[in-house]
């Protein structure tokens, strides 16, 4: 369940990152409107909530919060590194045109 929680957290954080203006450029043109960003925000929040529910299912509530916050830091770092790598490729393609 801890692995499922980490996966839900990664997907939720990625959805929240793609809902931001800066990272929305990585979405196809059809998926970059305000309606799509609203859905990404909802999916991101649902992913984080599902992550917390997965941890609460197997741990005591006090330990679950600590574990969830402990998973949040490396998951955020993974998404940040992934977005910076994606941004690097996106910018380099634009300069070669």
Secondary structure, DSSP 8 states (H G I E B T S, - for coil): -HHHHHHHHHHHHHHHHHTSHHHHTTS-GGG-SHHHHHHHHHHHHHHHHHHHHHHHHHS-HHHHHHHHHHHHHHHHHHHHHHHHHHHHHHHHHHHT-
